[in-house]
C-alpha cells in the first residue's frame, strides 16, 4: 500500500442515522448556491482525492440533475442514484469505489461548513485508523427523555460529543460497512472538530450556517483550476 492514502469521497444526500428522515438540505440555497455544491467543494483541489460522487435517492434524481448536474459535471463530480436511506446510499457507493482508493470519505451533503483544517486532520490520521470521525464537544448538560417526552435523567456534557461528518474509513472497513457490519462506538478514532460544522435542513438553518461560514479561516490552497474552486472558503 502506498504511504499516502488515496481517497474516494461520497457525499450522501440521505439523512444520517439519528437525524429526521426529512432533514435533507442538499438543495437549500446558502449565500446563493446549493448546500450540496458547497459540501462537495470542501474536497476539491486535494491531490489525495481521486474520486468524488454525490449519492441521491431515485425520486430526487431528476431534480438534482436539473439543479446540480451541470455544475457537478464541470467539476468532474459524479451524480449517482442510491437508495433513500443513509445505509442504502453507502451500499450503492461501495460498488463504485475507485480502484486507486485506499480509503473512503463519507460526508453529509447537508454539512457545508467544515473547516479545511478538520479535513486535513483526517487525511493525516487515515493510515493509522480504519474508522475516523470528526466530533465536537457538547456545551450543555443533556436531558434524557422517556417515551412521553418527560425528563428521565440528566447527563453531564463532558461525557458526550456530537458525531459529525466527514468520516473516513479504510477501504476494507468501508466495504464491511456497506455489507451491513455497523461501526461500534469503540471502533471510532474521534478527532476533536470545530463546532461551526453545522447541519443545514432548511432555509432557517442556512442563515445560521452563513454566519458560521463567515467565521471560518480562509483555506491556504493553490490557485483554482476552475471557477467553482474559487468559491472555497
VEXPA-827069 format. One record per residue: residue number from 1; residue in one letter; x, y, z of N, C-alpha, C, CB in turn. Coordinates in Angstrom, 2 decimals. Glycine has a CB too. Example, Ala and Ser with C-alpha at 12.3 -4.5 7.8 and 13.67 -1.06 7.14 Angstrom:
2
  pos  code      n.x      n.y      n.z     ca.x     ca.y     ca.z      c.x      c.y      c.z     cb.x     cb.y     cb.z
    1     A    13.19    -5.69     7.80    12.30    -4.50     7.80    13.20    -3.30     7.80    11.31    -4.47     9.05
    2     S    12.85    -2.25     7.08    13.67    -1.06     7.14    12.90     0.03     7.87    14.08    -0.60     5.72
This chain:
233
  pos  code      n.x      n.y      n.z     ca.x     ca.y     ca.z      c.x      c.y      c.z     cb.x     cb.y     cb.z
    1     X     0.84    -1.20     0.00     0.00     0.00     0.00     0.87     1.24     0.00    -0.95     0.01     1.21
    2     X     0.45     2.24    -0.74     1.18     3.50    -0.78     1.20     4.14     0.59     0.56     4.46    -1.81
    3     X     2.30     4.87     0.88     2.40     5.56     2.15     1.45     6.75     2.22     3.82     6.02     2.40
    4     X     0.93     7.16     1.07    -0.02     8.26     1.02    -1.39     7.72     0.64     0.44     9.34     0.01
    5     X    -2.38     7.80     1.54    -3.71     7.29     1.22    -4.32     8.02     0.02    -4.64     7.42     2.42
    6     X    -5.08     7.30    -0.76    -5.84     7.87    -1.85    -7.32     7.68    -1.53    -5.45     7.21    -3.24
    7     X    -8.09     8.75    -1.65    -9.47     8.73    -1.16   -10.51     8.79    -2.28    -9.69     9.89    -0.23
    8     X   -11.54     7.97    -2.12   -12.81     8.20    -2.79   -13.70     8.97    -1.81   -13.49     6.84    -3.26
    9     X   -14.42     9.95    -2.31   -15.30    10.76    -1.48   -16.74    10.55    -1.92   -14.92    12.27    -1.54
   10     X   -17.60    10.18    -0.99   -19.01    10.01    -1.27   -19.82    10.98    -0.41   -19.46     8.53    -1.02
   11     X   -20.50    11.88    -1.07   -21.32    12.88    -0.40   -22.77    12.39    -0.47   -21.16    14.32    -1.05
   12     X   -23.34    12.08     0.68   -24.66    11.44     0.72   -25.75    12.48     1.00   -24.69    10.34     1.79
   13     X   -26.83    12.38     0.25   -27.95    13.30     0.45   -29.01    12.73     1.39   -28.57    13.65    -0.87
   14     X   -28.91    11.47     1.74   -29.83    10.89     2.73   -29.49    11.46     4.11   -29.73     9.33     2.74
   15     X   -30.45    11.43     5.00   -30.21    11.89     6.37   -29.46    10.81     7.15   -31.54    12.25     7.09
   16     X   -28.41    11.17     7.87   -27.65    10.18     8.65   -28.49     9.58     9.76   -26.38    10.82     9.24
   17     X   -28.08     8.42    10.27   -28.79     7.83    11.42   -28.88     8.83    12.57   -28.08     6.55    11.88
   18     X   -30.05     8.90    13.17   -30.26     9.83    14.27   -30.83    11.16    13.87   -28.99    10.05    14.98
   19     X   -30.80    11.47    12.56   -31.39    12.72    12.07   -32.77    12.42    11.48   -30.47    13.39    11.01
   20     X   -33.71    13.37    11.53   -35.03    13.15    10.91   -34.89    12.81     9.43   -35.92    14.39    11.08
   21     X   -35.72    11.90     8.95   -35.62    11.44     7.56   -35.85    12.56     6.56   -36.61    10.34     7.32
   22     X   -36.61    13.58     6.94   -36.92    14.67     6.01   -36.02    15.89     6.22   -38.38    15.08     6.16
   23     X   -34.82    15.68     6.79   -33.97    16.82     7.13   -32.86    17.05     6.12   -33.38    16.63     8.49
   24     X   -33.02    16.56     4.90   -32.03    16.76     3.86   -32.09    18.19     3.34   -32.23    15.75     2.72
   25     X   -30.98    18.91     3.48   -30.95    20.29     3.00   -30.05    20.48     1.80   -30.50    21.20     4.09
   26     X   -29.81    19.43     1.02   -28.83    19.48    -0.07   -29.13    20.57    -1.08   -28.78    18.15    -0.77
   27     X   -30.41    20.85    -1.33   -30.77    21.83    -2.35   -31.15    23.20    -1.78   -31.92    21.30    -3.16
   28     X   -31.03    23.36    -0.47   -31.26    24.67     0.14   -30.16    25.62    -0.32   -31.30    24.56     1.71
   29     X   -30.52    26.85    -0.62   -29.53    27.83    -1.05   -28.82    28.44     0.17   -30.21    28.94    -1.89
   30     X   -27.51    28.43     0.12   -26.67    29.05     1.14   -25.85    30.13     0.47   -25.77    28.00     1.86
   31     X   -26.18    31.37     0.74   -25.49    32.51     0.14   -25.48    32.39    -1.39   -24.05    32.62     0.67
   32     X   -26.63    31.98    -1.94   -26.81    31.97    -3.38   -26.51    30.67    -4.10   -25.98    32.99    -3.96
   33     X   -25.95    29.68    -3.41   -25.63    28.41    -4.05   -26.06    27.25    -3.18   -24.13    28.32    -4.34
   34     X   -26.38    26.13    -3.84   -26.92    24.98    -3.12   -25.91    24.43    -2.11   -27.31    23.88    -4.11
   35     X   -26.45    24.01    -0.98   -25.64    23.45     0.09   -24.80    22.27    -0.41   -26.54    23.00     1.25
   36     X   -25.38    21.41    -1.24   -24.64    20.24    -1.72   -23.39    20.64    -2.48   -25.53    19.38    -2.61
   37     X   -23.47    21.70    -3.29   -22.29    22.15    -4.03   -21.21    22.62    -3.07   -22.66    23.27    -5.00
   38     X   -21.59    23.35    -2.04   -20.61    23.83    -1.08   -19.98    22.65    -0.32   -21.26    24.82    -0.09
   39     X   -20.77    21.62    -0.07   -20.23    20.44     0.61   -19.22    19.72    -0.28   -21.37    19.48     1.01
   40     X   -19.52    19.61    -1.55   -18.60    18.97    -2.49   -17.29    19.75    -2.58   -19.25    18.86    -3.89
   41     X   -17.38    21.06    -2.61   -16.19    21.89    -2.80   -15.18    21.76    -1.68   -16.60    23.34    -2.93
   42     X   -15.61    21.26    -0.53   -14.68    21.03     0.57   -13.57    20.06     0.18   -15.43    20.50     1.78
   43     X   -13.85    19.20    -0.78   -12.91    18.14    -1.13   -12.19    18.38    -2.45   -13.63    16.82    -1.19
   44     X   -12.50    19.49    -3.10   -11.86    19.80    -4.37   -10.41    20.25    -4.15   -12.65    20.87    -5.11
   45     X    -9.62    20.05    -5.21    -8.27    20.61    -5.23    -7.36    19.97    -4.20    -8.32    22.09    -5.01
   46     X    -7.60    18.69    -3.90    -6.77    17.95    -2.95    -6.15    16.76    -3.68    -7.60    17.48    -1.70
   47     X    -4.83    16.66    -3.73    -4.19    15.59    -4.50    -4.48    14.19    -3.97    -2.71    15.80    -4.53
   48     X    -4.84    14.07    -2.69    -5.12    12.74    -2.13    -6.47    12.19    -2.58    -5.08    12.80    -0.62
   49     X    -7.31    13.04    -3.15    -8.67    12.64    -3.50    -8.76    12.35    -5.00    -9.69    13.74    -3.10
   50     X    -9.09    11.11    -5.33    -9.09    10.67    -6.72   -10.49    10.54    -7.30    -8.39     9.35    -6.83
   51     X   -11.51    10.63    -6.46   -12.88    10.41    -6.92   -13.84    11.13    -5.98   -13.21     8.89    -7.01
   52     X   -14.82    11.81    -6.55   -15.89    12.42    -5.75   -17.21    12.11    -6.42   -15.69    13.97    -5.60
   53     X   -18.19    11.66    -5.63   -19.52    11.38    -6.16   -20.57    11.80    -5.15   -19.67     9.88    -6.49
   54     X   -21.71    12.26    -5.66   -22.86    12.61    -4.84   -23.91    11.52    -5.03   -23.43    14.03    -5.22
   55     X   -24.43    11.00    -3.95   -25.45     9.95    -3.98   -26.81    10.56    -3.70   -25.14     8.83    -2.97
   56     X   -27.79    10.23    -4.53   -29.14    10.78    -4.39   -30.16     9.65    -4.40   -29.45    11.79    -5.50
   57     X   -31.34     9.92    -3.87   -32.42     8.94    -3.89   -33.05     8.91    -5.28   -33.48     9.26    -2.82
   58     X   -33.68     7.79    -5.67   -34.28     7.70    -7.01   -35.31     8.78    -7.28   -34.91     6.35    -7.18
   59     X   -36.11     9.15    -6.28   -37.17    10.14    -6.52   -36.64    11.56    -6.59   -38.20    10.04    -5.44
   60     X   -35.37    11.77    -6.21   -34.78    13.11    -6.29   -33.82    13.25    -7.47   -34.06    13.43    -5.01
   61     X   -33.63    12.17    -8.22   -32.61    12.17    -9.28   -32.82    13.28   -10.30   -32.60    10.83    -9.98
   62     X   -34.02    13.41   -10.82   -34.26    14.38   -11.88   -34.06    15.81   -11.40   -35.67    14.22   -12.44
   63     X   -34.55    16.12   -10.20   -34.38    17.46    -9.66   -32.91    17.77    -9.41   -35.17    17.62    -8.38
   64     X   -32.19    16.80    -8.87   -30.77    17.01    -8.61   -29.99    17.21    -9.90   -30.20    15.84    -7.82
   65     X   -30.33    16.44   -10.93   -29.66    16.61   -12.22   -29.94    17.98   -12.80   -30.10    15.52   -13.20
   66     X   -31.18    18.40   -12.68   -31.58    19.69   -13.26   -30.88    20.85   -12.55   -33.09    19.87   -13.17
   67     X   -30.78    20.77   -11.23   -30.25    21.89   -10.47   -28.74    21.83   -10.27   -30.92    21.96    -9.14
   68     X   -28.18    20.62   -10.21   -26.77    20.49    -9.87   -25.93    19.79   -10.94   -26.63    19.76    -8.60
   69     X   -26.59    19.12   -11.87   -25.87    18.27   -12.81   -24.79    18.99   -13.59   -26.82    17.66   -13.77
   70     X   -25.10    20.18   -14.11   -24.12    20.93   -14.89   -22.91    21.32   -14.07   -24.76    22.16   -15.47
   71     X   -23.13    21.85   -12.88   -22.03    22.28   -12.03   -21.18    21.10   -11.58   -22.56    23.03   -10.81
   72     X   -21.83    20.00   -11.19   -21.08    18.82   -10.76   -20.26    18.24   -11.90   -22.03    17.76   -10.20
   73     X   -20.86    18.18   -13.09   -20.14    17.66   -14.24   -18.92    18.50   -14.57   -21.05    17.59   -15.44
   74     X   -19.05    19.80   -14.47   -17.93    20.70   -14.74   -16.79    20.48   -13.76   -18.40    22.17   -14.69
   75     X   -17.14    20.12   -12.53   -16.12    19.87   -11.51   -15.56    18.45   -11.57   -16.70    20.12   -10.14
   76     X   -16.13    17.60   -12.43   -15.67    16.22   -12.50   -16.26    15.34   -11.42   -14.19    16.18   -12.43
   77     X   -17.39    15.76   -10.86   -18.05    15.02    -9.77   -19.21    14.23   -10.35   -18.55    15.99    -8.66
   78     X   -19.29    12.95    -9.99   -20.35    12.08   -10.48   -21.62    12.26    -9.64   -19.89    10.62   -10.45
   79     X   -22.76    12.04   -10.27   -24.06    12.03    -9.58   -24.65    10.65    -9.77   -25.02    13.15   -10.13
   80     X   -24.75     9.89    -8.67   -25.19     8.51    -8.72   -26.48     8.33    -7.93   -24.11     7.58    -8.19
   81     X   -27.27     7.38    -8.35   -28.52     7.05    -7.65   -28.25     5.94    -6.64   -29.62     6.62    -8.66
   82     X   -28.65     6.20    -5.41   -28.61     5.17    -4.37   -30.02     4.97    -3.85   -27.64     5.57    -3.21
   83     X   -30.16     4.61    -2.60   -31.50     4.49    -2.04   -31.89     5.77    -1.32   -31.57     3.30    -1.08
   84     X   -32.97     5.69    -0.56   -33.44     6.85     0.20   -32.75     6.97     1.55   -34.94     6.76     0.39
   85     X   -32.18     5.87     2.03   -31.60     5.86     3.37   -30.07     5.92     3.31   -32.04     4.62     4.13
   86     X   -29.47     6.39     4.40   -28.02     6.52     4.52   -27.31     5.21     4.19   -27.64     6.98     5.93
   87     X   -27.74     4.11     4.81   -27.09     2.83     4.58   -27.25     2.38     3.13   -27.67     1.77     5.52
   88     X   -28.40     2.64     2.53   -28.60     2.26     1.13   -27.66     3.02     0.21   -30.05     2.51     0.73
   89     X   -27.42     4.27     0.49   -26.50     5.05    -0.34   -25.06     4.61    -0.13   -26.64     6.54    -0.03
   90     X   -24.71     4.20     1.07   -23.38     3.64     1.32   -23.18     2.38     0.49   -23.19     3.33     2.82
   91     X   -24.19     1.51     0.50   -24.09     0.26    -0.26   -23.93     0.53    -1.75   -25.32    -0.61     0.00
   92     X   -24.69     1.50    -2.26   -24.58     1.84    -3.69   -23.20     2.40    -4.01   -25.66     2.86    -4.08
   93     X   -22.64     3.21    -3.12   -21.33     3.80    -3.36   -20.23     2.75    -3.34   -21.03     4.86    -2.31
   94     X   -20.36     1.77    -2.47   -19.30     0.76    -2.32   -19.05    -0.01    -3.60   -19.66    -0.21    -1.22
   95     X   -20.06    -0.11    -4.45   -19.91    -0.85    -5.70   -19.09    -0.08    -6.73   -21.27    -1.19    -6.27
   96     X   -18.80     1.20    -6.45   -18.14     2.04    -7.45   -16.91     2.75    -6.90   -19.11     3.05    -7.98
   97     X   -16.29     2.20    -5.87   -15.09     2.81    -5.34   -13.99     2.78    -6.40   -14.62     2.09    -4.05
   98     X   -13.29     3.89    -6.52   -12.17     3.97    -7.46   -11.16     2.87    -7.17   -11.50     5.35    -7.39
   99     X   -10.64     2.21    -8.20    -9.63     1.15    -7.98    -8.39     1.66    -7.24    -9.21     0.55    -9.32
  100     X    -8.07     2.95    -7.40    -6.88     3.51    -6.76    -7.09     3.84    -5.29    -6.45     4.75    -7.49
  101     X    -8.33     3.87    -4.84    -8.63     4.35    -3.49    -8.21     3.34    -2.43   -10.11     4.65    -3.35
  102     X    -7.50     3.83    -1.44    -7.17     3.03    -0.27    -8.10     3.33     0.90    -5.73     3.28     0.14
  103     X    -8.76     4.49     0.81    -9.62     4.97     1.89   -10.85     5.65     1.31    -8.86     5.94     2.82
  104     X   -11.84     5.85     2.16   -13.10     6.44     1.72   -13.52     7.52     2.71   -14.21     5.36     1.58
  105     X   -13.93     8.67     2.17   -14.59     9.71     2.94   -16.09     9.58     2.76   -14.09    11.13     2.52
  106     X   -16.84     9.66     3.84   -18.29     9.84     3.79   -18.59    11.23     4.33   -19.05     8.73     4.61
  107     X   -19.44    11.96     3.60   -19.82    13.28     4.09   -21.30    13.52     3.86   -18.99    14.37     3.41
  108     X   -21.91    14.17     4.81   -23.31    14.56     4.74   -23.43    15.79     3.85   -23.89    14.84     6.17
  109     X   -24.20    15.69     2.77   -24.36    16.81     1.85   -24.94    18.04     2.52   -25.25    16.40     0.70
  110     X   -25.55    17.87     3.67   -26.16    18.99     4.39   -25.21    19.65     5.39   -27.38    18.52     5.12
  111     X   -23.92    19.29     5.34   -22.92    19.91     6.22   -21.89    20.65     5.37   -22.22    18.83     7.13
  112     X   -22.19    21.89     4.96   -21.29    22.63     4.09   -20.24    23.46     4.82   -22.07    23.52     3.22
  113     X   -20.30    23.50     6.15   -19.43    24.41     6.90   -18.42    23.59     7.71   -20.26    25.33     7.85
  114     X   -17.53    22.92     7.00   -16.49    22.11     7.64   -15.14    22.78     7.42   -16.49    20.66     7.07
  115     X   -14.43    23.14     8.48   -13.13    23.77     8.29   -12.15    22.87     7.55   -12.54    24.16     9.64
  116     X   -11.36    23.46     6.68   -10.37    22.70     5.94    -9.39    22.01     6.88    -9.62    23.60     4.97
  117     X    -9.07    22.64     8.00    -8.13    22.06     8.95    -8.65    20.75     9.51    -7.84    23.04    10.07
  118     X    -9.97    20.63     9.68   -10.53    19.39    10.19   -10.40    18.27     9.16   -12.00    19.59    10.57
  119     X   -10.59    18.58     7.89   -10.39    17.58     6.85    -8.92    17.20     6.77   -10.90    18.11     5.47
  120     X    -8.04    18.18     6.88    -6.61    17.89     6.90    -6.26    16.92     8.02    -5.81    19.19     7.06
  121     X    -6.88    17.09     9.17    -6.59    16.22    10.32    -6.97    14.78    10.02    -7.33    16.71    11.56
  122     X    -8.10    14.57     9.35    -8.49    13.21     8.98    -7.52    12.63     7.97    -9.92    13.20     8.42
  123     X    -7.13    13.41     6.99    -6.19    12.93     5.99    -4.88    12.48     6.64    -5.90    14.03     4.95
  124     X    -4.43    13.22     7.62    -3.17    12.88     8.29    -3.30    11.61     9.14    -2.73    14.03     9.17
  125     X    -4.49    11.35     9.67    -4.68    10.21    10.56    -5.12     8.95     9.83    -5.69    10.55    11.62
  126     X    -5.40     9.05     8.53    -6.08     7.97     7.82    -5.32     6.65     7.82    -6.32     8.38     6.41
  127     X    -4.01     6.67     7.67    -3.26     5.42     7.58    -3.33     4.60     8.86    -1.82     5.70     7.24
  128     X    -3.45     5.26     9.99    -3.37     4.53    11.25    -4.67     4.03    11.82    -2.75     5.37    12.23
  129     X    -5.80     4.40    11.21    -7.09     4.06    11.82    -8.11     3.68    10.75    -7.60     5.24    12.66
  130     X    -8.81     2.55    10.92    -9.79     2.13     9.92   -11.09     2.91     9.95   -10.09     0.70    10.11
  131     X   -11.38     3.62    11.04   -12.62     4.38    11.13   -12.36     5.66    11.94   -13.77     3.53    11.78
  132     X   -12.51     6.81    11.28   -12.23     8.10    11.91   -13.44     9.00    11.74   -10.95     8.76    11.31
  133     X   -13.77     9.74    12.76   -14.89    10.68    12.66   -14.54    11.98    13.36   -16.17    10.08    13.27
  134     X   -15.04    13.07    12.80   -14.98    14.34    13.50   -16.04    14.35    14.59   -15.18    15.52    12.52
  135     X   -15.72    14.98    15.69   -16.67    15.08    16.80   -16.45    16.41    17.51   -16.51    13.88    17.80
  136     X   -17.54    17.05    17.88   -17.47    18.35    18.54   -17.97    18.22    19.98   -18.31    19.40    17.78
  137     X   -17.36    18.96    20.89   -17.80    18.91    22.29   -19.25    19.35    22.44   -16.90    19.78    23.16
  138     X   -19.95    18.72    23.37   -21.29    19.15    23.75   -21.13    20.22    24.82   -22.17    17.94    24.27
  139     X   -21.82    21.33    24.67   -21.57    22.50    25.51   -22.49    22.59    26.73   -21.72    23.74    24.70
  140     X   -23.61    21.84    26.71   -24.57    21.94    27.81   -24.96    20.54    28.27   -25.83    22.73    27.37
  141     X   -25.40    20.40    29.55   -25.88    19.10    30.02   -27.01    18.57    29.14   -26.34    19.20    31.48
  142     X   -27.09    17.26    29.03   -28.12    16.63    28.22   -29.21    16.04    29.11   -27.50    15.53    27.33
  143     X   -30.45    16.16    28.65   -31.59    15.59    29.37   -32.08    14.39    28.59   -32.72    16.65    29.55
  144     X   -32.10    13.23    29.21   -32.65    12.02    28.61   -34.15    12.00    28.84   -31.97    10.75    29.20
  145     X   -34.92    11.73    27.77   -36.37    11.75    27.85   -36.96    10.35    27.85   -36.95    12.55    26.71
  146     X   -38.11    10.21    28.48   -38.85     8.95    28.38   -39.74     9.00    27.14   -39.70     8.68    29.67
  147     X   -40.50     7.96    26.90   -41.31     7.87    25.68   -42.37     8.95    25.61   -41.97     6.51    25.60
  148     X   -42.79     9.46    26.74   -43.79    10.53    26.75   -43.21    11.92    26.67   -44.61    10.42    27.98
  149     X   -41.89    12.05    26.57   -41.25    13.35    26.48   -40.89    13.96    27.81   -42.13    14.28    25.76
  150     X   -41.08    13.20    28.89   -40.70    13.70    30.21   -39.23    13.45    30.49   -41.55    13.06    31.29
  151     X   -38.67    14.25    31.38   -37.26    14.10    31.74   -37.05    12.82    32.55   -36.77    15.33    32.55
  152     X   -36.09    12.02    32.11   -35.79    10.76    32.79   -34.49    10.85    33.58   -35.72     9.62    31.79
  153     X   -33.49    11.49    32.98   -32.18    11.57    33.62   -31.39    12.73    33.04   -31.39    10.24    33.45
  154     X   -30.43    13.22    33.83   -29.53    14.27    33.38   -28.15    13.66    33.15   -29.47    15.44    34.42
  155     X   -27.44    14.14    32.11   -26.11    13.64    31.81   -25.17    14.82    31.62   -26.13    12.74    30.54
  156     X   -23.97    14.74    32.17   -23.02    15.86    32.05   -22.52    16.01    30.61   -21.84    15.65    32.99
  157     X   -22.34    17.23    30.19   -21.89    17.49    28.83   -20.55    16.85    28.53   -21.79    18.98    28.59
  158     X   -19.68    16.77    29.53   -18.33    16.25    29.32   -18.32    14.78    28.94   -17.50    16.45    30.55
  159     X   -19.43    14.08    29.18   -19.49    12.65    28.86   -19.90    12.39    27.42   -20.46    11.96    29.79
  160     X   -20.16    13.44    26.63   -20.68    13.25    25.27   -19.96    14.17    24.28   -22.19    13.52    25.23
  161     X   -20.00    13.74    23.03   -19.58    14.58    21.91   -20.59    14.40    20.79   -18.13    14.21    21.44
  162     X   -20.70    15.40    19.92   -21.57    15.31    18.76   -20.79    14.70    17.60   -22.14    16.71    18.37
  163     X   -21.32    13.61    17.04   -20.67    12.94    15.92   -20.99    13.70    14.63   -21.13    11.46    15.81
  164     X   -19.94    14.06    13.89   -20.08    14.88    12.69   -19.59    14.11    11.46   -19.30    16.19    12.85
  165     X   -19.69    14.74    10.32   -19.00    14.28     9.12   -18.16    15.45     8.62   -20.01    13.78     8.02
  166     X   -17.10    15.15     7.82   -16.83    13.87     7.19   -16.31    12.82     8.16   -15.84    14.06     6.08
  167     X   -16.49    11.58     7.72   -15.93    10.41     8.39   -15.07     9.68     7.37   -17.06     9.47     8.97
  168     X   -14.04     9.01     7.84   -13.12     8.34     6.93   -12.94     6.89     7.35   -11.77     9.05     6.89
  169     X   -12.79     6.04     6.33   -12.66     4.61     6.55   -11.55     4.03     5.67   -13.99     3.89     6.27
  170     X   -10.93     2.98     6.16   -10.10     2.20     5.25   -11.03     1.56     4.22    -9.27     1.11     6.02
  171     X   -10.47     1.22     3.08   -11.31     0.62     2.04   -12.02    -0.64     2.56   -10.45     0.27     0.80
  172     X   -11.28    -1.48     3.28   -11.87    -2.72     3.77   -12.99    -2.44     4.78   -10.80    -3.62     4.40
  173     X   -12.77    -1.48     5.68   -13.81    -1.21     6.69   -15.03    -0.60     6.04   -13.28    -0.27     7.79
  174     X   -14.84     0.20     5.00   -15.99     0.75     4.30   -16.75    -0.35     3.57   -15.55     1.84     3.31
  175     X   -16.04    -1.28     2.97   -16.69    -2.41     2.30   -17.50    -3.22     3.30   -15.64    -3.30     1.61
  176     X   -16.95    -3.43     4.47   -17.68    -4.15     5.52   -18.90    -3.37     5.96   -16.77    -4.42     6.73
  177     X   -18.77    -2.05     6.09   -19.90    -1.21     6.47   -21.01    -1.31     5.44   -19.45     0.26     6.64
  178     X   -20.64    -1.29     4.17   -21.63    -1.39     3.10   -22.34    -2.74     3.11   -20.96    -1.17     1.75
  179     X   -21.64    -3.76     3.60   -22.23    -5.09     3.67   -23.09    -5.29     4.91   -21.14    -6.14     3.63
  180     X   -23.17    -4.25     5.75   -24.04    -4.32     6.92   -23.34    -4.46     8.24   -24.97    -5.43     6.77
  181     X   -22.00    -4.46     8.26   -21.27    -4.55     9.52   -21.14    -3.16    10.11   -19.87    -5.20     9.32
  182     X   -22.03    -2.82    11.01   -22.10    -1.47    11.57   -20.86    -1.13    12.39   -23.35    -1.32    12.43
  183     X   -20.60     0.16    12.51   -19.47     0.64    13.31   -19.87     0.66    14.78   -19.02     2.06    12.86
  184     X   -19.12    -0.05    15.61   -19.33     0.04    17.05   -18.64     1.30    17.56   -18.79    -1.23    17.78
  185     X   -19.20     1.90    18.58   -18.64     3.16    19.10   -17.16     3.02    19.44   -19.40     3.60    20.35
  186     X   -16.75     1.86    19.92   -15.36     1.67    20.32   -14.40     1.65    19.15   -15.22     0.40    21.10
  187     X   -14.90     1.49    17.93   -14.04     1.46    16.74   -13.61     2.85    16.29   -14.74     0.76    15.61
  188     X   -14.38     3.87    16.66   -14.09     5.20    16.14   -12.82     5.79    16.75   -15.26     6.12    16.41
  189     X   -12.01     6.38    15.90   -10.98     7.31    16.31   -11.61     8.69    16.17    -9.65     7.16    15.46
  190     X   -11.86     9.37    17.28   -12.53    10.65    17.24   -11.51    11.78    17.20   -13.45    10.81    18.45
  191     X   -11.72    12.70    16.27   -10.88    13.88    16.16   -11.71    15.09    16.58   -10.32    14.05    14.70
  192     X   -11.23    15.79    17.59   -11.97    16.95    18.08   -12.06    17.99    16.97   -11.29    17.55    19.33
  193     X   -13.28    18.41    16.67   -13.54    19.25    15.50   -14.23    20.55    15.89   -14.39    18.50    14.47
  194     X   -14.33    21.41    14.92   -14.95    22.72    15.14   -16.46    22.60    15.34   -14.64    23.66    13.97
  195     X   -17.02    23.30    16.32   -18.48    23.33    16.49   -19.18    24.15    15.41   -18.83    23.88    17.86
  196     X   -18.41    24.84    14.56   -19.00    25.60    13.45   -19.57    24.68    12.38   -17.97    26.54    12.83
  197     X   -19.22    23.41    12.42   -19.66    22.43    11.43   -21.14    22.09    11.67   -18.77    21.13    11.50
  198     X   -22.02    23.00    11.24   -23.45    22.85    11.49   -24.13    22.18    10.31   -24.09    24.22    11.77
  199     X   -25.30    21.62    10.58   -26.06    20.91     9.56   -27.22    21.78     9.08   -26.59    19.55    10.09
  200     X   -27.44    21.80     7.78   -28.50    22.61     7.17   -29.64    21.71     6.73   -27.95    23.44     5.97
  201     X   -30.82    21.95     7.28   -32.00    21.18     6.87   -33.05    22.05     6.19   -32.61    20.51     8.08
  202     X   -32.96    23.38     6.36   -33.97    24.27     5.80   -33.38    25.67     5.65   -35.24    24.30     6.68
  203     X   -34.18    26.59     5.14   -33.70    27.94     4.88   -33.27    28.65     6.16   -34.77    28.74     4.18
  204     X   -33.97    28.38     7.26   -33.59    28.98     8.53   -32.20    28.54     8.96   -34.60    28.64     9.60
  205     X   -31.89    27.26     8.78   -30.57    26.76     9.11   -29.51    27.41     8.22   -30.52    25.24     8.96
  206     X   -29.88    27.70     6.97   -28.92    28.28     6.04   -28.45    29.65     6.51   -29.54    28.39     4.65
  207     X   -29.34    30.43     7.11   -28.95    31.74     7.62   -27.92    31.59     8.74   -30.18    32.51     8.13
  208     X   -28.14    30.61     9.61   -27.19    30.34    10.69   -25.87    29.83    10.13   -27.78    29.32    11.69
  209     X   -25.95    28.92     9.13   -24.75    28.37     8.53   -23.91    29.44     7.85   -25.12    27.29     7.52
  210     X   -24.58    30.42     7.24   -23.84    31.52     6.60   -23.03    32.28     7.64   -24.81    32.47     5.87
  211     X   -23.62    32.50     8.80   -22.88    33.19     9.86   -21.68    32.36    10.31   -23.80    33.48    11.06
  212     X   -21.86    31.04    10.42   -20.75    30.17    10.80   -19.67    30.16     9.72   -21.25    28.75    11.07
  213     X   -20.11    30.14     8.46   -19.18    30.12     7.34   -18.27    31.33     7.36   -19.94    30.06     6.02
  214     X   -18.82    32.46     7.73   -18.04    33.69     7.76   -16.98    33.70     8.86   -18.96    34.87     7.93
  215     X   -17.12    32.79     9.81   -16.15    32.70    10.91   -14.99    31.77    10.59   -16.84    32.24    12.16
  216     X   -15.11    30.98     9.52   -14.06    30.02     9.20   -12.82    30.72     8.66   -14.57    29.01     8.19
  217     X   -11.63    30.23     9.05   -10.41    30.78     8.45   -10.34    30.42     6.98    -9.16    30.27     9.18
  218     X    -9.72    31.27     6.18    -9.57    31.00     4.77    -8.59    29.85     4.56    -9.09    32.26     4.02
  219     X    -8.92    28.96     3.64    -8.04    27.84     3.35    -6.83    28.30     2.56    -8.79    26.75     2.58
  220     X    -5.68    27.73     2.87    -4.47    28.02     2.12    -4.34    26.97     1.03    -3.21    28.04     3.05
  221     X    -4.74    27.31    -0.17    -4.74    26.36    -1.27    -4.09    26.99    -2.48    -6.17    25.89    -1.60
  222     X    -3.74    26.11    -3.43    -3.14    26.60    -4.67    -4.19    27.27    -5.52    -2.46    25.46    -5.44
  223     X    -3.77    27.93    -6.57    -4.70    28.61    -7.47    -5.71    27.63    -8.04    -3.95    29.32    -8.60
  224     X    -6.98    28.01    -8.16    -8.01    27.10    -8.63    -7.83    26.72   -10.09    -9.37    27.70    -8.44
  225     X    -8.32    25.51   -10.39    -8.28    25.02   -11.77    -9.55    25.32   -12.53    -8.03    23.55   -11.78
  226     X   -10.63    25.66   -11.81   -11.87    26.01   -12.48   -12.62    27.01   -11.62   -12.73    24.75   -12.76
  227     X   -13.61    27.70   -12.19   -14.30    28.76   -11.45   -14.97    28.31   -10.18   -15.32    29.38   -12.31
  228     X   -15.40    27.03   -10.11   -16.12    26.58    -8.92   -15.18    26.47    -7.73   -16.80    25.24    -9.18
  229     X   -13.90    26.21    -7.97   -12.97    26.09    -6.86   -12.70    27.44    -6.22   -11.67    25.48    -7.32
  230     X   -12.95    28.53    -6.94   -12.73    29.84    -6.37   -13.65    30.12    -5.20   -12.90    30.90    -7.41
  231     X   -14.76    29.37    -5.13   -15.76    29.61    -4.10   -15.43    28.93    -2.79   -17.11    29.17    -4.57
  232     X   -14.34    28.18    -2.73   -13.97    27.54    -1.48   -13.67    28.59    -0.42   -12.76    26.61    -1.68
  233     X   -13.94    28.24     0.83   -13.68    29.21     1.88   -12.70    28.60     2.89   -15.00    29.64     2.57
